[in-house]
Amino acid sequence: MALKKELGQNLQDNILTLLCFDKESVSILANNLDPKLFSSSIYRHVADESVNFYYQYNTPIGEHLPDVFASVLEGDSKKAKLYELLFRDLYGNKDSVNRDYVLSKLGDFIQEQKLIGSISQAAQLIQRGDIAQARSSILQSLKIDEINEFNSGLKLDYLSKILEAISPNSKSFTSIGIPGLTEVNVGMAKKEILTFLAPTNKGKSWFLVHCGKHGILKGKKVLHVTLEMSEEKTGARYLQSLFSVARRKSEFQSARFNFEKGVFIGISFDERKRPTLGDAGISKKLALKLKRLSYRKDNLLIKQFPTHSLTPDNLKIYLDSLEVVEGFVPDILLIDYADLFKIDVSQIRVETGAIFKELRGLAVERNLAVVTATQTNVKGLKSPLVDLENFAEDFSKAMTSDVVITFSQTKPEERLNIGRLFVAKNRDDEAKRIIQIIQAYNIGQFCLDSMVMTSQKPYWDEVLSIYKELEPEHDYK
């Protein structure tokens, strides 16, 4: 955008947003940041007034921006328009800035801006023949000032901060749209790694797309790294998942859980019809639907790396490049899937476990939620309920993960497009919960409906009864 080129760049936008609105970080920014370091005169003006406002009232300038800049907004139309657009961006951005990550980059920003200024000054000194002063200017800019960020720690009477951290409504927690999981705080949480454990060909990639869909619908920036499927095919799955578009068959049957006064009474089937990706004019229809998503469609980025080529270090370099080139800092990192990173096959157990540790470290370092998947071992292929003991290769993957969700599906369940999620590990809340889900991969839905049941017998009686009707030649117990 021309405005962005005139006003500033992404990291500067985020720093200025925190300075203007964030009560948690305004003190750090006001005490360390020289407004002159911003590259735009408008940014410098807004930052200077924001710092002065904080020192005077001990609170961010926030909603008072229009009041403080009233004379500017009522003045020259072109200048007023630039300020108005900047304020609109700041207001729109205030609830989505990744505070911890931006603050971690503050020192780099300060040093970079000082270096840019000193280079310009040094060039002028060199033209005047003052080489020694030019060298001194450059060296002075390379000194790293200590960021004044003393934090004595958390006290128990900081109740709002404590309660927010464990709330499903926390800014750091993103639900994946399955109520039975959200109730026990199972979702995509910043600084944590969520691992989906399933047998081969049991929906690992679909689960990650499902997570990505709920991330972008909630306004989060999502990076989907695929090590197996192409970017285009992954993109097609997102279109299916977002808009319930069928791949080929437009008509299909879908199961439904039935209840009476809150008690499960059976499973019925509905006839459904949806548009397909091959329909005439589908491209225009999907383009219109994407337009209605507004900015959220730009919150998803899909990147493919060749299978067994990516290393954690390569991934970090890519994230750095993505920030610099695209200004894209993800809140959620989906990896399809971690077992396909580059590893030494002679040390597969050790290296696979090490990759999970690196990914969790990345989640903490960059304040993002990491979601990945992994395969079960041979025993898990036949297990009626996949659990932690079914991790393939290195069990430390389970120990490193903050949350582990497993997927199980018997032959009768598969025939009915039903599966079971099991919360095998939940570091901060209840585990061992079983959730039945109805699926419709034909229209890109990992989970159409779900239920939590304390008693499994009614469910199994119903599943086996329907299966025997559909497949009378099979004797399944």
C-alpha positions as CSV (number, residue, x, y, z in Angstrom):
1,M,0.0,0.0,0.0
2,A,1.2,3.5,-0.8
3,L,0.1,4.6,2.6
4,K,2.3,2.0,4.3
5,K,5.3,3.1,2.2
6,E,4.7,6.7,3.2
7,L,3.9,6.1,6.9
8,G,6.1,3.2,7.9
9,Q,6.6,-0.6,8.0
10,N,5.1,-3.5,9.8
11,L,7.2,-3.8,12.9
12,Q,7.0,0.0,13.4
13,D,3.2,-0.3,13.1
14,N,3.1,-2.9,15.8
15,I,5.4,-1.0,18.1
16,L,3.4,2.2,17.7
17,T,0.1,0.3,18.3
18,L,1.4,-1.1,21.6
19,L,2.7,2.3,22.6
20,C,-0.8,3.8,21.9
21,F,-3.0,1.1,23.4
22,D,-1.3,-1.6,25.4
23,K,-1.3,-1.1,29.2
24,E,1.1,-4.1,29.7
25,S,3.9,-2.7,27.5
26,V,3.5,1.0,27.3
27,S,5.9,1.6,30.3
28,I,8.7,-0.5,28.6
29,L,8.2,1.4,25.3
30,A,7.9,4.9,26.8
31,N,11.1,4.3,28.8
32,N,13.2,2.8,26.0
33,L,12.0,4.2,22.7
34,D,13.1,7.5,21.3
35,P,10.3,8.7,19.0
36,K,12.9,10.0,16.6
37,L,13.8,6.4,15.6
38,F,10.6,6.0,13.6
39,S,11.2,6.4,9.9
40,S,8.0,8.5,9.2
41,S,7.4,12.1,10.5
42,I,3.8,11.2,11.2
43,Y,4.9,8.1,13.3
44,R,7.4,10.3,15.1
45,H,4.7,12.9,15.9
46,V,2.2,10.3,17.2
47,A,4.9,8.4,19.2
48,D,6.1,11.7,20.8
49,E,2.6,12.7,21.9
50,S,1.9,9.1,23.1
51,V,5.0,9.1,25.3
52,N,4.1,12.6,26.7
53,F,0.6,11.5,27.4
54,Y,1.8,8.3,29.2
55,Y,4.2,10.4,31.4
56,Q,1.4,12.8,32.3
57,Y,-1.5,10.4,32.9
58,N,0.2,7.0,33.5
59,T,-2.0,5.3,30.9
60,P,-1.8,4.8,27.1
61,I,-3.1,7.5,24.9
62,G,-5.6,5.1,23.3
63,E,-9.1,6.5,22.8
64,H,-7.7,10.0,23.3
65,L,-5.8,10.1,20.0
66,P,-8.5,12.1,18.1
67,D,-8.6,14.6,21.0
68,V,-4.9,15.1,21.2
69,F,-4.6,15.4,17.4
70,A,-7.8,17.4,16.9
71,S,-6.0,20.4,15.4
72,V,-4.3,18.2,12.9
73,L,-7.4,16.3,11.9
74,E,-9.3,19.5,11.4
75,G,-6.5,21.1,9.3
76,D,-4.9,20.5,5.9
77,S,-7.0,17.8,4.2
78,K,-4.2,15.8,2.8
79,K,-2.2,15.7,6.0
80,A,-5.4,15.1,8.0
81,K,-6.2,12.1,5.7
82,L,-2.9,10.5,6.5
83,Y,-3.4,10.8,10.2
84,E,-6.9,9.6,10.0
85,L,-5.8,6.5,8.0
86,L,-3.0,5.8,10.5
87,F,-5.4,6.0,13.5
88,R,-7.8,3.7,11.7
89,D,-5.0,1.2,11.2
90,L,-3.9,1.5,14.8
91,Y,-7.5,0.9,16.1
92,G,-8.0,-2.0,13.8
93,N,-4.6,-3.6,14.8
94,K,-4.8,-3.1,18.6
95,D,-6.3,-6.4,19.5
96,S,-4.2,-8.6,17.2
97,V,-0.6,-7.5,17.9
98,N,1.6,-10.3,19.2
99,R,2.8,-8.3,22.2
100,D,5.6,-10.7,23.5
101,Y,7.1,-11.2,20.0
102,V,7.1,-7.4,19.2
103,L,8.8,-6.6,22.5
104,S,11.4,-9.3,21.8
105,K,12.2,-7.4,18.6
106,L,12.3,-4.0,20.3
107,G,16.1,-4.1,20.8
108,D,16.7,-5.1,17.2
109,F,14.5,-2.3,16.0
110,I,16.2,0.4,18.1
111,Q,19.7,-0.7,17.0
112,E,18.6,-1.0,13.4
113,Q,17.1,2.5,13.3
114,K,20.2,4.0,15.1
115,L,22.4,2.3,12.6
116,I,20.4,3.7,9.7
117,G,20.7,7.2,11.1
118,S,24.4,6.9,11.8
119,I,25.1,5.7,8.3
120,S,23.4,8.7,6.9
121,Q,25.3,11.0,9.3
122,A,28.6,9.2,8.5
123,A,28.1,9.7,4.8
124,Q,27.8,13.5,5.3
125,L,30.9,13.4,7.6
126,I,32.9,11.5,5.0
127,Q,32.0,14.1,2.3
128,R,33.4,16.7,4.6
129,G,36.5,14.6,5.1
130,D,35.9,13.8,8.8
131,I,36.7,10.1,8.6
132,A,37.4,9.7,12.3
133,Q,34.1,11.2,13.3
134,A,32.2,9.1,10.7
135,R,33.8,5.9,12.2
136,S,32.9,7.0,15.7
137,S,29.3,7.6,14.6
138,I,29.0,4.1,13.2
139,L,30.6,2.4,16.2
140,Q,28.4,4.3,18.6
141,S,25.3,3.0,16.8
142,L,26.4,-0.6,17.3
143,K,26.4,-0.3,21.0
144,I,23.5,-2.4,22.4
145,D,21.6,-0.5,25.1
146,E,20.0,-2.6,27.8
147,I,16.2,-2.6,27.5
148,N,14.7,-1.3,30.7
149,E,12.3,-4.2,31.2
150,F,12.6,-5.2,34.8
151,N,9.8,-7.6,36.0
152,S,9.7,-8.8,39.5
153,G,7.4,-11.6,38.7
154,L,3.7,-12.5,39.1
155,K,1.9,-12.0,42.4
156,L,-1.2,-14.0,43.3
157,D,-3.3,-10.9,43.7
158,Y,-2.9,-10.2,39.9
159,L,-6.2,-12.1,39.6
160,S,-7.3,-10.7,36.2
161,K,-4.0,-11.7,34.6
162,I,-4.1,-15.2,36.1
163,L,-7.7,-15.9,35.3
164,E,-7.4,-14.6,31.7
165,A,-4.4,-17.0,31.1
166,I,-6.6,-20.0,31.8
167,S,-9.7,-18.8,30.1
168,P,-10.9,-20.2,26.7
169,N,-11.6,-16.5,25.9
170,S,-8.0,-15.5,26.5
171,K,-6.3,-13.7,23.6
172,S,-3.6,-16.4,23.7
173,F,-6.1,-19.2,23.2
174,T,-7.9,-20.0,20.0
175,S,-10.7,-22.6,20.0
176,I,-10.8,-25.2,17.2
177,G,-14.6,-25.1,17.2
178,I,-15.3,-28.4,19.1
179,P,-17.2,-27.6,22.3
180,G,-16.1,-30.7,24.2
181,L,-12.4,-29.6,23.7
182,T,-12.9,-25.9,24.4
183,E,-14.6,-26.8,27.8
184,V,-11.3,-28.3,29.0
185,N,-9.1,-25.6,27.4
186,V,-7.9,-27.7,24.5
187,G,-7.2,-25.5,21.6
188,M,-4.3,-23.6,20.0
189,A,-2.5,-21.7,22.8
190,K,0.5,-19.5,22.3
191,K,3.8,-20.8,23.6
192,E,2.5,-24.3,23.4
193,I,2.5,-27.3,21.0
194,L,-0.6,-29.3,20.2
195,T,0.0,-32.7,18.7
196,F,-2.6,-34.7,16.8
197,L,-1.9,-38.5,16.9
198,A,-3.6,-40.7,14.4
199,P,-3.1,-43.9,12.3
200,T,-2.1,-43.4,8.7
201,N,-4.7,-42.0,6.3
202,K,-7.0,-41.0,9.2
203,G,-7.3,-37.3,8.7
204,K,-4.1,-35.7,10.0
205,S,-4.0,-33.1,7.2
206,W,-7.7,-32.5,7.5
207,F,-7.3,-31.8,11.2
208,L,-4.6,-29.2,10.6
209,V,-6.8,-27.5,7.9
210,H,-9.7,-27.5,10.4
211,C,-7.4,-25.8,13.0
212,G,-6.3,-23.3,10.4
213,K,-9.8,-22.5,9.3
214,H,-10.9,-21.7,12.9
215,G,-7.7,-19.6,13.4
216,I,-8.3,-17.3,10.4
217,L,-12.1,-17.0,11.2
218,K,-11.1,-15.7,14.6
219,G,-8.8,-13.1,13.1
220,K,-5.5,-14.9,13.8
221,K,-2.6,-15.0,11.3
222,V,-2.0,-18.6,10.3
223,L,1.0,-20.1,8.6
224,H,0.4,-23.6,7.2
225,V,3.6,-25.4,6.4
226,T,3.1,-28.5,4.4
227,L,5.8,-31.1,3.9
228,E,3.7,-33.6,2.0
229,M,0.9,-32.0,0.0
230,S,1.3,-29.2,-2.5
231,E,0.3,-25.6,-1.7
232,E,-2.5,-25.8,-4.3
233,K,-4.1,-29.0,-3.0
234,T,-3.8,-27.6,0.6
235,G,-5.5,-24.4,-0.6
236,A,-8.3,-26.5,-2.2
237,R,-8.9,-28.2,1.2
238,Y,-9.2,-24.8,2.9
239,L,-11.8,-23.7,0.3
240,Q,-13.7,-26.9,1.0
241,S,-13.5,-26.5,4.7
242,L,-14.4,-22.9,4.8
243,F,-17.4,-23.1,2.4
244,S,-18.5,-26.8,2.6
245,V,-17.8,-27.4,-1.1
246,A,-17.8,-31.0,-2.3
247,R,-14.8,-32.3,-4.3
248,R,-16.9,-34.4,-6.7
249,K,-20.2,-35.7,-5.5
250,S,-22.7,-33.0,-4.8
251,E,-25.2,-35.3,-3.0
252,F,-24.3,-37.3,0.1
253,Q,-25.6,-38.6,3.4
254,S,-24.5,-37.1,6.7
255,A,-25.0,-38.6,10.2
256,R,-26.5,-36.7,13.0
257,F,-26.5,-37.3,16.8
258,N,-30.0,-37.2,18.3
259,F,-30.9,-36.2,21.9
260,E,-34.0,-36.1,24.0
261,K,-33.8,-33.9,27.1
262,G,-30.0,-33.9,26.8
263,V,-29.8,-37.7,26.6
264,F,-28.4,-39.5,23.6
265,I,-31.1,-41.5,21.8
266,G,-29.6,-42.5,18.5
267,I,-28.1,-41.6,15.1
268,S,-30.0,-40.5,12.0
269,F,-29.0,-39.6,8.5
270,D,-29.7,-36.5,6.4
271,E,-29.6,-36.1,2.7
272,R,-27.4,-33.2,1.7
273,K,-26.4,-31.4,-1.5
274,R,-23.5,-29.0,-1.9
275,P,-21.8,-27.3,-4.9
276,T,-18.7,-29.0,-6.1
277,L,-15.2,-27.6,-7.1
278,G,-16.0,-28.7,-10.7
279,D,-19.2,-26.8,-11.1
280,A,-19.5,-24.1,-13.8
281,G,-18.9,-20.7,-12.4
282,I,-17.6,-22.0,-9.1
283,S,-14.5,-19.8,-9.3
284,K,-16.7,-16.6,-9.3
285,K,-18.8,-17.9,-6.5
286,L,-15.8,-18.7,-4.3
287,A,-14.2,-15.4,-5.1
288,L,-17.3,-13.6,-3.8
289,K,-17.3,-15.8,-0.7
290,L,-13.6,-14.9,-0.1
291,K,-14.4,-11.2,-0.6
292,R,-17.0,-11.5,2.2
293,L,-14.2,-12.8,4.5
294,S,-12.6,-9.4,4.1
295,Y,-9.1,-9.1,5.7
296,R,-9.3,-12.6,7.2
297,K,-8.5,-14.3,3.9
298,D,-5.1,-12.6,3.9
299,N,-4.4,-14.1,7.4
300,L,-3.6,-17.5,5.9
301,L,-0.3,-18.3,4.2
302,I,0.4,-21.8,2.8
303,K,4.1,-22.8,2.2
304,Q,5.4,-26.1,0.9
305,F,8.8,-27.5,1.6
306,P,10.0,-30.8,0.1
307,T,9.6,-33.9,2.3
308,H,12.6,-34.5,4.6
309,S,14.3,-31.3,3.6
310,L,13.2,-28.8,6.2
311,T,15.2,-28.3,9.5
312,P,14.2,-26.2,12.5
313,D,16.9,-23.7,11.6
314,N,15.6,-23.5,8.0
315,L,12.2,-22.8,9.4
316,K,13.4,-20.0,11.7
317,I,15.2,-18.4,8.7
318,Y,12.0,-18.6,6.7
319,L,10.0,-17.0,9.5
320,D,12.5,-14.2,9.7
321,S,12.4,-13.6,6.0
322,L,8.6,-13.8,6.0
323,E,8.5,-11.0,8.6
324,V,10.9,-8.8,6.7
325,V,9.6,-9.3,3.1
326,E,5.8,-9.8,3.7
327,G,5.4,-8.2,7.2
328,F,3.7,-11.5,8.2
329,V,4.1,-12.6,11.8
330,P,2.0,-15.7,12.5
331,D,0.0,-16.3,15.6
332,I,-0.5,-20.0,14.7
333,L,2.0,-22.3,13.0
334,L,0.6,-25.5,11.5
335,I,3.1,-28.2,10.4
336,D,1.9,-31.0,8.3
337,Y,3.7,-32.8,9.8
338,A,6.7,-32.8,12.1
339,D,7.7,-36.4,11.3
340,L,8.6,-35.3,7.8
341,F,11.4,-32.8,8.8
342,K,14.9,-33.6,7.7
343,I,16.3,-36.4,10.0
344,D,19.2,-38.8,10.0
345,V,17.4,-42.2,9.5
346,S,20.1,-43.9,11.5
347,Q,19.1,-41.9,14.6
348,I,15.4,-41.5,13.8
349,R,14.1,-41.8,17.4
350,V,16.5,-39.3,18.8
351,E,16.2,-36.8,16.0
352,T,12.4,-37.0,15.8
353,G,12.1,-36.2,19.5
354,A,14.6,-33.4,19.2
355,I,12.5,-31.8,16.4
356,F,9.5,-31.6,18.7
357,K,11.7,-29.9,21.4
358,E,12.9,-27.4,18.8
359,L,9.3,-26.7,17.8
360,R,8.2,-26.1,21.3
361,G,11.1,-23.8,21.9
362,L,10.1,-21.9,18.7
363,A,6.5,-21.5,20.1
364,V,7.9,-20.0,23.3
365,E,10.5,-17.8,21.6
366,R,8.1,-16.3,19.0
367,N,4.9,-16.4,21.2
368,L,2.9,-18.5,18.8
369,A,0.8,-21.6,18.9
370,V,2.3,-24.6,17.1
371,V,0.0,-27.4,15.9
372,T,1.4,-30.6,14.2
373,A,0.5,-34.2,13.7
374,T,2.3,-37.5,14.1
375,Q,1.6,-41.2,13.2
376,T,0.8,-44.0,15.6
377,N,3.0,-47.0,15.9
378,V,1.9,-50.4,14.6
379,K,0.0,-51.3,17.7
380,G,-2.0,-48.1,17.4
381,L,-3.3,-49.1,13.9
382,K,-5.4,-51.8,15.5
383,S,-6.1,-50.2,18.9
384,P,-9.8,-49.4,19.7
385,L,-8.6,-46.3,21.5
386,V,-5.3,-44.6,20.5
387,D,-3.4,-43.4,23.6
388,L,0.1,-42.0,24.4
389,E,1.6,-45.4,24.3
390,N,0.9,-45.5,20.6
391,F,3.3,-42.7,19.6
392,A,5.6,-43.9,16.8
393,E,9.4,-43.6,17.1
394,D,10.1,-41.5,20.2
395,F,7.8,-41.3,23.2
396,S,9.4,-38.0,24.1
397,K,7.2,-36.4,21.5
398,A,4.3,-37.0,23.9
399,M,6.3,-35.6,26.8
400,T,7.3,-32.4,24.9
401,S,3.7,-31.7,23.7
402,D,1.5,-29.6,25.9
403,V,-1.7,-31.2,24.5
404,V,-2.1,-34.5,22.7
405,I,-5.4,-35.3,20.9
406,T,-5.7,-38.8,19.4
407,F,-8.1,-40.1,16.7
408,S,-9.6,-43.5,16.8
409,Q,-12.0,-45.2,14.4
410,T,-13.3,-48.7,14.2
411,K,-14.6,-50.2,10.9
412,P,-18.3,-49.6,11.8
413,E,-17.5,-46.0,12.7
414,E,-15.6,-45.4,9.5
415,R,-18.6,-46.8,7.5
416,L,-20.8,-44.1,9.2
417,N,-18.2,-41.3,8.9
418,I,-17.9,-41.1,12.7
419,G,-14.7,-41.0,14.7
420,R,-13.5,-40.4,18.3
421,L,-11.2,-37.8,19.7
422,F,-9.4,-38.6,22.9
423,V,-7.7,-36.0,25.1
424,A,-4.7,-38.1,25.9
425,K,-2.7,-35.3,27.5
426,N,-3.7,-31.9,28.7
427,R,-1.0,-30.2,30.7
428,D,-3.2,-27.5,32.3
429,D,-6.7,-29.1,32.5
430,E,-8.8,-32.3,32.4
431,A,-7.6,-35.1,30.2
432,K,-8.9,-38.6,29.3
433,R,-12.1,-37.1,27.7
434,I,-13.7,-38.9,24.7
435,I,-15.5,-36.9,22.1
436,Q,-17.5,-38.5,19.2
437,I,-17.4,-36.5,16.0
438,I,-19.3,-36.7,12.7
439,Q,-17.1,-36.1,9.7
440,A,-17.8,-35.2,6.0
441,Y,-14.5,-35.2,4.1
442,N,-16.4,-35.0,0.9
443,I,-17.2,-31.4,1.7
444,G,-14.0,-30.7,3.7
445,Q,-15.4,-31.1,7.2
446,F,-13.2,-32.7,9.8
447,C,-16.0,-32.2,12.3
448,L,-19.6,-31.4,11.4
449,D,-21.0,-32.3,14.8
450,S,-19.7,-33.6,18.1
451,M,-20.8,-34.8,21.5
452,V,-19.2,-35.8,24.8
453,M,-20.7,-38.9,26.5
454,T,-19.8,-40.3,29.9
455,S,-21.5,-43.6,29.1
456,Q,-20.3,-45.2,25.9
457,K,-22.6,-48.2,25.8
458,P,-25.7,-46.4,24.1
459,Y,-23.3,-45.1,21.5
460,W,-21.7,-48.4,20.6
461,D,-25.1,-50.2,20.6
462,E,-26.4,-47.7,18.1
463,V,-23.2,-47.8,15.9
464,L,-23.1,-51.6,15.7
465,S,-26.9,-51.8,15.1
466,I,-26.7,-49.4,12.1
467,Y,-23.6,-51.1,10.7
468,K,-25.2,-54.5,10.8
469,E,-28.1,-53.1,8.8
470,L,-25.8,-51.5,6.2
471,E,-23.3,-54.4,6.0
472,P,-25.3,-57.6,7.0
473,E,-22.6,-59.8,5.4
474,H,-20.0,-58.6,8.0
475,D,-19.9,-60.1,11.4
476,Y,-18.4,-57.3,13.5
477,K,-18.2,-57.5,17.3
